[in-house]
Amino acid sequence: MRAGRAGENQQEYIRRVVDTEIDSALRALPAVVLEGPRACGKTSTGREHTQSEVLFAGNAAARTAAEVDPAEVLSGPEPRLLDEWQLAPNIWNHMRATADDGRRPGRFILTGSAVPADDITRHTGAGRIKRVRMRPMSLFESGLSTGQVSLHDIFESSVGYIEKSQVELGDVIAATCRGGWPGCIRLEIQAAQEYAEAYLEEVCRADVPQLGASRNPVRLRRMLRSLARNISGEVSQRALATDTGGETPLDPRTVAAYLDALARVYVTEDLPAWSIALRSRASLRQAPKRHLADPSLAVAALGADPKRLLNDLETFGLLFESLAIRDLRVYAQSFGGLLAHYRDSNELEVDAIIERRDGSWIAVEIKLGGTSAIEHAARSLFKLRDAVDTSRAVKPSNLVILTAIGYGYDRPDGITVVPITALGP
């Protein structure tokens, strides 16, 4: 537990999209909770906004102090960082009571890499706390995207013409394998992939068993590999169980327990199905699409590398979709946007719907590129536009095709084509 500027003597900080959201929340509320997968940068980001800190991970003394003298743990220059607070869950109610004292804003930032097993945070009370989701770094944050095109602005206007960048498909493949982990940004690809493999091993060995799920890391690795094979798909728990293969596939109940545990440590983040009124008698599918927190984890589970993916663009197309969903989530969160996917009983599919609080929405198809793929995406977007009952829902603000590389432009039919290497918040 130390006081003083918590960001001193740290490696140069790379600003994150959520920093603006955190600043705004601290001006309005007593506490902010940063939630997200381990190693996505929560501690570094928290330190950028705080004046003192308590680090509970690897610090038994701090965890004991939270039990015997929580007032002392909470005492210090504010905002005060309570890092990995779920390791000392007793501190939550004391922090909440302290936040009630005067209700002044900007008192605490808490970071957490796991949802507490006993759900002790369910009684938070209004006006005290804002939860901010953090994810691995987007291509804009890691520097591969120029951010020339704002996702927020796509709701309001066209993009015009954007020159092709120097980024090649191999660079996007490498970024997918490296992932958005801040600790990997400056690593060579091979080292970054070893990092992702070690991350998965730790998830199987320690993170999931701590939440009470089965302590069989071999079975969990099999299921993670199945998730990776079905990345960006609507695979059911039963299908995942069958796909684990071998003479003894996993029981669907075991798969359900694993999926719950993985979600609680933010290793998975499924994309829900969109709900909207339709003109036709088609029914909406409700199954979510499966995604891991970062596509590098899927690459690691598959045992793939950039060379293999360059020679297997069908597999990389699914990984690229997961990369794009990660980035769209980061950018949309900056303006309160929510993501979903669309599929109906007529087998019409659209990869992403981004909806703002006011009900306005855009539809996004995600493709590596190429004329035929772009034309196919355009047909799907127009079918969705025509399927929505505009007497009960607003028309789309825009229809977008998000590509891996290439030019950005507005098609004569009104569809906007944007390379992910030009997209930002």
Secondary structure per residue as TSV (DSSP state, phi and psi in degrees):
chain	resnum	aa	ss	phi	psi
A	1	M	-	360.0	111.6
A	2	R	E	-130.6	150.7
A	3	A	E	-99.7	175.0
A	4	G	S	103.7	174.4
A	5	R	-	-66.2	115.3
A	6	A	T	-71.0	-13.9
A	7	G	T	-93.3	5.6
A	8	E	T	-65.1	143.5
A	9	N	T	60.3	23.3
A	10	Q	-	-95.0	158.4
A	11	Q	-	-58.6	148.2
A	12	E	-	-49.7	127.8
A	13	Y	-	-79.8	134.6
A	14	I	-	-96.8	117.5
A	15	R	-	-62.7	140.1
A	16	R	-	-108.5	156.0
A	17	V	T	-59.9	-35.2
A	18	V	H	-73.4	-9.7
A	19	D	H	-57.7	-40.7
A	20	T	H	-64.9	-40.3
A	21	E	H	-63.7	-40.2
A	22	I	H	-65.7	-44.9
A	23	D	H	-56.3	-45.8
A	24	S	H	-64.3	-42.0
A	25	A	H	-65.4	-39.2
A	26	L	H	-67.9	-24.4
A	27	R	H	-77.1	-17.3
A	28	A	H	-112.1	-28.5
A	29	L	-	-130.2	156.1
A	30	P	S	-66.7	-32.7
A	31	A	E	-141.5	148.1
A	32	V	E	-125.4	134.1
A	33	V	E	-110.7	116.4
A	34	L	E	-91.7	118.9
A	35	E	E	-119.4	142.9
A	36	G	-	164.3	176.2
A	37	P	-	-65.0	152.2
A	38	R	T	-55.9	140.4
A	39	A	T	74.8	13.9
A	40	C	S	-87.0	-4.1
A	41	G	S	110.6	14.7
A	42	K	H	-62.8	-43.0
A	43	T	H	-64.7	-46.9
A	44	S	H	-61.6	-42.1
A	45	T	H	-67.0	-42.7
A	46	G	H	-58.7	-40.7
A	47	R	H	-63.8	-28.8
A	48	E	H	-67.5	-16.8
A	49	H	T	-116.8	2.9
A	50	T	-	-123.0	164.7
A	51	Q	S	-112.4	-11.0
A	52	S	E	-155.6	167.8
A	53	E	E	-152.1	155.4
A	54	V	E	-130.9	121.8
A	55	L	E	-105.1	113.8
A	56	F	-	-86.7	-26.1
A	57	A	T	-69.9	127.6
A	58	G	T	68.7	17.4
A	59	N	-	-132.7	85.5
A	60	A	H	-62.7	-33.5
A	61	A	H	-63.6	-41.6
A	62	A	H	-66.6	-37.7
A	63	R	H	-67.9	-38.4
A	64	T	H	-66.0	-42.2
A	65	A	H	-60.6	-35.5
A	66	A	H	-63.6	-26.3
A	67	E	H	-81.7	-43.5
A	68	V	H	-96.8	-26.7
A	69	D	-	-146.0	64.7
A	70	P	H	-61.0	-29.8
A	71	A	H	-62.1	-39.1
A	72	E	H	-67.2	-39.5
A	73	V	H	-61.8	-37.0
A	74	L	H	-83.2	-9.8
A	75	S	-	-87.2	129.8
A	76	G	S	160.6	169.8
A	77	P	S	-54.0	139.7
A	78	E	S	-111.1	151.1
A	79	P	S	-65.4	146.5
A	80	R	E	-113.0	131.5
A	81	L	E	-89.4	126.3
A	82	L	E	-113.0	94.5
A	83	D	E	-88.1	130.5
A	84	E	T	53.6	52.7
A	85	W	G	-61.0	-26.3
A	86	Q	G	-64.4	-14.5
A	87	L	G	-76.3	-14.3
A	88	A	S	-132.3	65.7
A	89	P	T	-60.2	-20.8
A	90	N	T	-60.5	-22.6
A	91	I	H	-73.0	-19.2
A	92	W	H	-60.8	-54.0
A	93	N	H	-65.5	-33.7
A	94	H	H	-67.8	-40.4
A	95	M	H	-62.5	-41.4
A	96	R	H	-63.3	-41.5
A	97	A	H	-67.4	-39.5
A	98	T	H	-64.8	-39.7
A	99	A	H	-62.8	-29.2
A	100	D	H	-70.5	-22.0
A	101	D	S	-72.0	96.3
A	102	G	T	85.8	-14.5
A	103	R	T	50.3	33.3
A	104	R	-	-80.6	147.1
A	105	P	S	-78.6	165.1
A	106	G	S	70.1	43.2
A	107	R	-	-98.8	-42.0
A	108	F	E	-138.5	146.7
A	109	I	E	-122.3	126.5
A	110	L	E	-111.1	139.2
A	111	T	E	-115.6	146.5
A	112	G	E	-149.0	133.9
A	113	S	S	-106.8	8.0
A	114	A	S	-155.5	145.0
A	115	V	-	-79.6	124.8
A	116	P	-	-56.3	138.4
A	117	A	T	-61.6	-32.3
A	118	D	T	-95.7	9.5
A	119	D	-	54.6	45.0
A	120	I	G	-71.3	-11.4
A	121	T	G	-90.6	7.5
A	122	R	G	-68.5	-23.8
A	123	H	-	-103.4	78.9
A	124	T	-	-93.5	-34.4
A	125	G	-	82.9	148.6
A	126	A	T	-77.9	152.4
A	127	G	T	77.1	11.9
A	128	R	T	-110.6	-45.1
A	129	I	E	-134.4	140.3
A	130	K	E	-119.1	133.2
A	131	R	E	-93.8	131.1
A	132	V	E	-122.1	120.9
A	133	R	E	-82.6	129.4
A	134	M	-	-111.4	145.1
A	135	R	-	-130.9	169.0
A	136	P	S	-55.7	162.6
A	137	M	-	-66.8	139.1
A	138	S	-	-75.6	169.9
A	139	L	H	-64.4	-30.7
A	140	F	H	-66.1	-42.4
A	141	E	H	-70.5	-34.6
A	142	S	H	-86.4	-5.7
A	143	G	T	99.4	0.4
A	144	L	S	-84.2	-20.2
A	145	S	S	-106.9	139.4
A	146	T	-	-75.2	-21.9
A	147	G	-	70.3	18.0
A	148	Q	-	-61.6	-31.4
A	149	V	E	-107.1	122.4
A	150	S	E	-89.3	128.0
A	151	L	H	-60.2	-37.8
A	152	H	H	-60.4	-42.8
A	153	D	H	-72.5	-23.6
A	154	I	H	-60.3	-26.9
A	155	F	T	-65.6	-27.3
A	156	E	T	-106.5	-24.9
A	157	S	S	-154.5	170.5
A	158	S	-	-81.7	172.1
A	159	V	-	-102.7	-13.0
A	160	G	-	74.7	-141.5
A	161	Y	-	-117.1	132.1
A	162	I	B	-123.5	124.3
A	163	E	-	-62.7	148.9
A	164	K	-	-64.9	133.3
A	165	S	-	-81.4	175.6
A	166	Q	S	-79.6	-5.1
A	167	V	-	-72.9	129.3
A	168	E	-	-103.1	169.5
A	169	L	H	-58.9	-37.9
A	170	G	H	-60.8	-31.5
A	171	D	H	-69.3	-38.1
A	172	V	H	-69.2	-39.0
A	173	I	H	-61.9	-44.5
A	174	A	H	-61.7	-40.8
A	175	A	H	-65.1	-33.8
A	176	T	H	-67.3	-41.1
A	177	C	H	-70.6	-36.6
A	178	R	H	-71.9	-39.2
A	179	G	-	82.4	177.0
A	180	G	S	-100.4	23.8
A	181	W	-	-74.4	123.9
A	182	P	G	-53.4	-34.6
A	183	G	G	-70.3	-9.8
A	184	C	G	-108.1	-4.2
A	185	I	T	-56.5	-38.2
A	186	R	T	-102.6	9.0
A	187	L	S	-87.3	152.5
A	188	E	-	-65.0	157.6
A	189	I	H	-57.3	-45.1
A	190	Q	H	-61.0	-42.7
A	191	A	H	-66.4	-39.5
A	192	A	H	-65.0	-36.9
A	193	Q	H	-69.6	-34.9
A	194	E	H	-64.2	-35.4
A	195	Y	H	-61.4	-47.3
A	196	A	H	-65.2	-38.3
A	197	E	H	-64.3	-41.7
A	198	A	H	-66.0	-35.4
A	199	Y	H	-59.8	-49.7
A	200	L	H	-61.8	-39.1
A	201	E	H	-62.2	-41.0
A	202	E	H	-68.2	-36.9
A	203	V	I	-58.1	-45.7
A	204	C	I	-72.2	-36.1
A	205	R	I	-81.5	-38.0
A	206	A	I	-127.7	-47.7
A	207	D	I	-63.3	-51.0
A	208	V	H	-70.0	-44.7
A	209	P	H	-57.3	-32.2
A	210	Q	H	-62.6	-22.8
A	211	L	T	-92.6	8.1
A	212	G	T	91.5	2.1
A	213	A	S	-78.1	174.6
A	214	S	-	-53.7	140.7
A	215	R	-	-92.3	28.2
A	216	N	-	-101.3	93.7
A	217	P	H	-64.7	-26.9
A	218	V	H	-64.0	-46.0
A	219	R	H	-63.9	-40.6
A	220	L	H	-65.3	-39.3
A	221	R	H	-62.9	-38.5
A	222	R	H	-61.2	-40.5
A	223	M	H	-71.4	-37.4
A	224	L	H	-62.7	-37.6
A	225	R	H	-65.4	-38.6
A	226	S	H	-64.3	-42.4
A	227	L	H	-58.7	-41.9
A	228	A	H	-64.8	-40.3
A	229	R	H	-64.4	-27.9
A	230	N	T	-107.0	21.6
A	231	I	T	-57.7	139.4
A	232	S	T	68.6	15.4
A	233	G	S	-112.0	170.4
A	234	E	-	-103.0	42.0
A	235	V	-	-71.4	138.2
A	236	S	-	-82.4	167.8
A	237	Q	H	-61.5	-40.3
A	238	R	H	-65.4	-40.4
A	239	A	H	-67.0	-37.2
A	240	L	H	-62.2	-41.7
A	241	A	H	-61.1	-45.0
A	242	T	H	-65.5	-38.0
A	243	D	H	-70.4	-16.0
A	244	T	T	-65.0	-19.3
A	245	G	-	70.4	-168.9
A	246	G	S	78.4	179.8
A	247	E	S	-73.3	-22.1
A	248	T	S	-128.7	79.2
A	249	P	-	-61.8	157.2
A	250	L	-	-66.5	148.6
A	251	D	-	-70.2	137.5
A	252	P	H	-54.7	-30.7
A	253	R	H	-68.6	-34.6
A	254	T	H	-66.8	-42.3
A	255	V	H	-60.1	-43.4
A	256	A	H	-61.1	-41.4
A	257	A	H	-65.7	-41.5
A	258	Y	H	-64.3	-43.7
A	259	L	H	-62.1	-40.4
A	260	D	H	-63.2	-44.0
A	261	A	H	-66.3	-41.1
A	262	L	H	-64.7	-37.5
A	263	A	H	-66.8	-34.7
A	264	R	H	-72.7	-19.6
A	265	V	T	-105.2	16.2
A	266	Y	T	61.4	25.6
A	267	V	S	-81.2	-28.5
A	268	T	B	-114.0	151.4
A	269	E	-	-150.6	90.5
A	270	D	-	-69.1	154.1
A	271	L	B	-100.8	114.7
A	272	P	-	-70.8	162.3
A	273	A	B	-79.5	147.2
A	274	W	-	-83.2	144.3
A	275	S	-	-115.4	122.6
A	276	I	-	-153.8	154.0
A	277	A	-	-77.3	135.0
A	278	L	B	-112.7	154.4
A	279	R	S	-74.0	-38.0
A	280	S	S	-88.4	-177.9
A	281	R	S	-86.6	2.8
A	282	A	-	-60.2	145.0
A	283	S	-	-105.5	148.9
A	284	L	B	-83.9	136.7
A	285	R	-	-76.9	147.5
A	286	Q	-	-112.2	-3.9
A	287	A	-	-70.4	137.6
A	288	P	-	-77.6	161.4
A	289	K	B	-91.9	140.5
A	290	R	-	-85.0	130.3
A	291	H	-	-142.1	145.0
A	292	L	B	-91.3	167.0
A	293	A	S	-60.1	-29.5
A	294	D	S	-149.7	140.6
A	295	P	H	-64.4	-21.4
A	296	S	H	-61.8	-29.2
A	297	L	H	-69.0	-37.6
A	298	A	H	-67.0	-40.8
A	299	V	H	-59.8	-44.1
A	300	A	H	-64.0	-42.5
A	301	A	H	-64.3	-31.2
A	302	L	H	-83.1	-14.0
A	303	G	T	69.7	29.7
A	304	A	-	-92.8	171.8
A	305	D	-	-149.9	172.9
A	306	P	H	-57.1	-40.3
A	307	K	H	-63.4	-45.3
A	308	R	H	-63.4	-42.2
A	309	L	H	-69.6	-32.7
A	310	L	H	-64.3	-28.4
A	311	N	T	-93.9	1.3
A	312	D	-	-138.5	73.6
A	313	L	H	-72.2	-18.0
A	314	E	H	-65.4	-47.2
A	315	T	H	-65.6	-43.2
A	316	F	H	-64.4	-31.2
A	317	G	H	-58.5	-38.0
A	318	L	H	-71.4	-38.6
A	319	L	H	-66.9	-37.5
A	320	F	H	-64.7	-38.7
A	321	E	H	-59.9	-40.7
A	322	S	H	-66.6	-39.4
A	323	L	H	-59.5	-45.4
A	324	A	H	-65.2	-39.9
A	325	I	H	-62.8	-41.5
A	326	R	H	-56.1	-48.8
A	327	D	H	-67.8	-41.9
A	328	L	H	-61.6	-37.2
A	329	R	H	-63.1	-43.6
A	330	V	H	-61.3	-47.0
A	331	Y	H	-71.0	-42.4
A	332	A	H	-65.8	-33.8
A	333	Q	H	-60.5	-28.5
A	334	S	T	-65.2	-21.4
A	335	F	T	-123.6	21.9
A	336	G	T	78.3	18.1
A	337	G	-	-80.8	149.4
A	338	L	E	-118.8	145.3
A	339	L	E	-106.7	147.5
A	340	A	E	-151.7	175.9
A	341	H	E	-125.3	163.1
A	342	Y	E	-121.8	133.7
A	343	R	E	-154.5	135.3
A	344	D	B	-123.3	178.8
A	345	S	T	-70.4	-11.8
A	346	N	T	-88.0	8.2
A	347	E	-	66.1	22.7
A	348	L	-	-78.7	126.9
A	349	E	E	-126.5	140.4
A	350	V	E	-134.3	133.4
A	351	D	E	-65.9	-39.6
A	352	A	E	-148.8	137.0
A	353	I	E	-116.7	128.4
A	354	I	E	-113.9	119.3
A	355	E	E	-119.2	131.8
A	356	R	-	-91.0	169.4
A	357	R	T	-60.4	-30.4
A	358	D	T	-81.2	3.1
A	359	G	S	92.6	-11.2
A	360	S	-	-69.3	151.9
A	361	W	E	-151.6	156.2
A	362	I	E	-127.8	153.8
A	363	A	E	-111.8	139.0
A	364	V	E	-129.8	125.7
A	365	E	E	-102.4	137.6
A	366	I	E	-113.0	117.8
A	367	K	E	-137.3	149.1
A	368	L	-	-63.1	-35.2
A	369	G	-	137.8	-172.5
A	370	G	-	97.2	143.5
A	371	T	H	-60.3	-47.6
A	372	S	H	-65.7	-39.9
A	373	A	H	-65.7	-40.5
A	374	I	H	-66.1	-40.2
A	375	E	H	-66.1	-40.2
A	376	H	H	-62.5	-42.0
A	377	A	H	-63.1	-40.7
A	378	A	H	-62.1	-41.3
A	379	R	H	-62.9	-40.9
A	380	S	H	-63.0	-41.9
A	381	L	H	-64.7	-41.5
A	382	F	H	-67.2	-38.0
A	383	K	H	-62.5	-40.5
A	384	L	H	-64.9	-45.9
A	385	R	H	-55.1	-42.5
A	386	D	H	-76.5	-21.5
A	387	A	H	-79.2	-26.6
A	388	V	B	-73.2	132.7
A	389	D	-	-78.8	99.9
A	390	T	T	-75.8	-3.4
A	391	S	T	-79.8	-15.3
A	392	R	T	-121.7	-5.0
A	393	A	S	-149.6	155.1
A	394	V	-	-75.6	157.6
A	395	K	-	-69.9	156.1
A	396	P	-	-63.9	141.1
A	397	S	S	-71.8	-27.8
A	398	N	E	-165.0	158.7
A	399	L	E	-120.7	127.7
A	400	V	E	-129.3	138.7
A	401	I	E	-113.2	118.1
A	402	L	E	-100.1	119.4
A	403	T	E	-110.4	168.0
A	404	A	S	-76.2	-43.7
A	405	I	S	-144.6	179.1
A	406	G	S	110.0	-161.8
A	407	Y	-	-89.4	158.6
A	408	G	B	-110.2	138.9
A	409	Y	E	-167.1	162.9
A	410	D	E	-100.6	120.5
A	411	R	-	-71.7	154.5
A	412	P	T	-58.4	-26.1
A	413	D	T	-82.8	1.7
A	414	G	S	98.7	-7.4
A	415	I	-	-79.0	140.3
A	416	T	E	-100.1	128.4
A	417	V	E	-107.6	126.0
A	418	V	E	-134.2	127.1
A	419	P	E	-75.1	141.8
A	420	I	G	-62.3	-22.1
A	421	T	G	-77.5	0.6
A	422	A	G	-118.1	-0.4
A	423	L	E	-92.7	143.1
A	424	G	E	-149.3	-174.3
A	425	P	-	-71.0	360.0
